[in-house]
Structures are given as structure tokens and as C-alpha cells.
Amino acid sequence: MLQGMTPETPTAPSIDHATETSALRDATIDDAEQIEAVHYAAREAVYAGRVEDWPPPGPDRSGRIERWRRWLSAQDVDCVVATTSDGIVGFVTVRPSRDEDAGADMAEMPTLYVHPDHWRRGHGGSLCAASVQRAMNRGFRRLSLWVLDMNEQARVFYHSFGFAPDGATKVDDGTKERLVAHRYVLSLTETE
Ligand SMILES: CC(C)(COP(=O)(O)OP(=O)(O)OC[C@H]1O[C@@H](n2cnc3c(N)ncnc32)[C@H](O)[C@@H]1OP(=O)(O)O)[C@@H](O)C(=O)NCCC(=O)NCCS
């Protein structure tokens, strides 16, 4: 399955799979500003005009960067970034699941974002694979995430990677519309 996530798939129709020289590395606190920029641009590309006031408008960029600095300092959070000559073009975080019904064996991927200028070039797949590796390194046996029902692009992506919905849903309280999110889970004991 993970082998299927290679960046350049020559047979895919009508998509520019332009090759980019890219690398993955662990994030540092100094990456907070670039990570925030990718996060905001990707959320804007997916939700602006579709979800009211999301991403939150306004000038609080410094507050968002500060929140990323705190995340990047947390001991139980791994963050991996994808870089090209443009700098950071994507990132993923992984941490223990905070769901009440999750056992200690379940990790969660709370964020996976690629800058829209770099979509469909394999960065999402590479970051997801890195997240799987980080979760396995920490001894987790399952990796979960929550994805909004309306986010078809991400749902297709997660399906293509091997995640499947486990039936759990919740109302996302970060948005005014209180949109429905589904939990997707990947077994980490069947990835070889
Ligand atoms: C979801 C996301 C991370 C995918 O990143 P990406 O770098 O574009 O993904 P990849 O290039 O690795 O795509 C891997 C496969 O996923 C599927 N896929 C990805 N985007 C797709 C789309 N828009 N439509 C259909 N299939 C898609 C394809 O099967 C693709 O393989 P292919 O390009 O060889 O056909 C990216 O779209 C993104 O940042 N979205 C906004 C943020 C977001 O919604 N994050 C998830 C929050 S839960």
C-alpha cells in the first residue's frame, strides 16, 4: 500500500505530476512561521467560500504562529515537514489520540496540510508515510484522524492511502456551521 504512494505516477490523467526535488525532516520551533503559512493557505483553498469564517479571518497571524511554537515544543507531538527549493510546502503532526474511546494503542494525525501550489505531487503521501513511521516508532498500533464530511479531496486521499472510516462521527466545534467529521483509522500492524 505505501509503495503505491510514490509521487510521480505517469498514467494519472490531466494532473500535472511535475517532479519536485523534495525532502522530509523533523520540524523545529523555528519552522512555526512557515508551517502557519502553509496551514492557512491550504485551509483557505479548501474552505474559503464554503465554510463561514473558516479559516478564521483577521490579523491574528502572530497568535497562530505562537500556537504552532507551543505545538512544536510538545514532547508527545511529532511534526515532519516536506521541503523543496520553495521552503516548507507541507507538514504533518502525530500524537496520542485524545478520543475518549481510543485505547493507548491509537495515535492521531491531527494535521496534514500541503500548500495548494504543491498538491498532487506526492507530498501528502510522503508525509502520511512519515507519520505512520513516527507512530510505529512510538509503539502505536493504529493511526486515526478526523476529516470533515465536506472535505471530499482529503477523504479520497485518505482512502487511497489505506485509511477507512470506523463509523465514529462528531460535530466539529471549530466551525460556526458545526460540520460533521468522520474518524478514519489505519492499522499499523498490517502495513508491511
Ligand atoms: C489532502 C492533501 C494533504 C493531499 O496532499 P497531496 O500532496 O496533494 O497528495 P498526493 O499528491 O500525495 O496524493 C496521493 C493520492 O491521493 C489522491 N488524491 C489527492 N488529492 C486528490 C484530489 N484532489 N482528487 C482526487 N484524488 C486525490 C490521489 O489518489 C493521489 O494520487 P495521484 O495523484 O497519483 O492520483 C492535500 O490535498 C491538502 O493539503 N488538502 C488541504 C488540507 C486538508 O484537507 N488536510 C486534511 C485535513 S483532515
PDBQT file of the ligand as one rigid body, heavy atoms in Angstrom, charges set to zero:
ROOT
HETATM    1  C1  LIG A 201      -5.155  16.042   1.411  1.00  0.00    +0.000 C 
HETATM    2  C2  LIG A 201      -3.786  16.578   0.980  1.00  0.00    +0.000 C 
HETATM    3  C3  LIG A 201      -2.854  16.623   2.198  1.00  0.00    +0.000 C 
HETATM    4  C4  LIG A 201      -3.188  15.636  -0.089  1.00  0.00    +0.000 C 
HETATM    5  O1  LIG A 201      -1.883  16.113  -0.395  1.00  0.00    +0.000 OA
HETATM    6  P1  LIG A 201      -1.210  15.900  -1.833  1.00  0.00    +0.000 P 
HETATM    7  O2  LIG A 201       0.232  16.210  -1.705  1.00  0.00    +0.000 OA
HETATM    8  O3  LIG A 201      -1.968  16.643  -2.869  1.00  0.00    +0.000 OA
HETATM    9  O4  LIG A 201      -1.451  14.326  -2.048  1.00  0.00    +0.000 OA
HETATM   10  P2  LIG A 201      -0.639  13.331  -3.001  1.00  0.00    +0.000 P 
HETATM   11  O5  LIG A 201      -0.085  14.064  -4.174  1.00  0.00    +0.000 OA
HETATM   12  O6  LIG A 201       0.315  12.557  -2.170  1.00  0.00    +0.000 OA
HETATM   13  O7  LIG A 201      -1.850  12.398  -3.486  1.00  0.00    +0.000 OA
HETATM   14  C5  LIG A 201      -1.846  10.989  -3.294  1.00  0.00    +0.000 C 
HETATM   15  C6  LIG A 201      -3.108  10.421  -3.887  1.00  0.00    +0.000 C 
HETATM   16  O8  LIG A 201      -4.260  10.887  -3.171  1.00  0.00    +0.000 OA
HETATM   17  C7  LIG A 201      -5.365  11.030  -4.099  1.00  0.00    +0.000 C 
HETATM   18  N1  LIG A 201      -5.738  12.439  -4.188  1.00  0.00    +0.000 N 
HETATM   19  C8  LIG A 201      -5.117  13.501  -3.615  1.00  0.00    +0.000 A 
HETATM   20  N2  LIG A 201      -5.780  14.642  -3.903  1.00  0.00    +0.000 NA
HETATM   21  C9  LIG A 201      -6.833  14.301  -4.664  1.00  0.00    +0.000 A 
HETATM   22  C10 LIG A 201      -7.881  15.036  -5.292  1.00  0.00    +0.000 A 
HETATM   23  N3  LIG A 201      -7.966  16.371  -5.202  1.00  0.00    +0.000 N 
HETATM   24  N4  LIG A 201      -8.802  14.362  -6.022  1.00  0.00    +0.000 NA
HETATM   25  C11 LIG A 201      -8.711  13.015  -6.161  1.00  0.00    +0.000 A 
HETATM   26  N5  LIG A 201      -7.732  12.257  -5.600  1.00  0.00    +0.000 NA
HETATM   27  C12 LIG A 201      -6.815  12.901  -4.856  1.00  0.00    +0.000 A 
HETATM   28  C13 LIG A 201      -4.854  10.510  -5.428  1.00  0.00    +0.000 C 
HETATM   29  O9  LIG A 201      -5.089   9.118  -5.458  1.00  0.00    +0.000 OA
HETATM   30  C14 LIG A 201      -3.365  10.800  -5.313  1.00  0.00    +0.000 C 
HETATM   31  O10 LIG A 201      -2.573  10.014  -6.163  1.00  0.00    +0.000 OA
HETATM   32  P3  LIG A 201      -2.336  10.500  -7.686  1.00  0.00    +0.000 P 
HETATM   33  O11 LIG A 201      -2.015  11.963  -7.647  1.00  0.00    +0.000 OA
HETATM   34  O12 LIG A 201      -1.179   9.650  -8.135  1.00  0.00    +0.000 OA
HETATM   35  O13 LIG A 201      -3.613  10.216  -8.419  1.00  0.00    +0.000 OA
HETATM   36  C15 LIG A 201      -3.922  17.995   0.331  1.00  0.00    +0.000 C 
HETATM   37  O14 LIG A 201      -4.956  17.949  -0.640  1.00  0.00    +0.000 OA
HETATM   38  C16 LIG A 201      -4.246  19.091   1.313  1.00  0.00    +0.000 C 
HETATM   39  O15 LIG A 201      -3.351  19.686   1.914  1.00  0.00    +0.000 OA
HETATM   40  N6  LIG A 201      -5.542  19.406   1.472  1.00  0.00    +0.000 N 
HETATM   41  C17 LIG A 201      -5.946  20.508   2.336  1.00  0.00    +0.000 C 
HETATM   42  C18 LIG A 201      -5.755  20.182   3.792  1.00  0.00    +0.000 C 
HETATM   43  C19 LIG A 201      -6.600  19.036   4.254  1.00  0.00    +0.000 C 
HETATM   44  O16 LIG A 201      -7.751  18.915   3.878  1.00  0.00    +0.000 OA
HETATM   45  N7  LIG A 201      -5.980  18.214   5.090  1.00  0.00    +0.000 N 
HETATM   46  C20 LIG A 201      -6.662  17.112   5.701  1.00  0.00    +0.000 C 
HETATM   47  C21 LIG A 201      -7.400  17.595   6.887  1.00  0.00    +0.000 C 
HETATM   48  S1  LIG A 201      -8.208  16.231   7.676  1.00  0.00    +0.000 SA
ENDROOT
TORSDOF 0
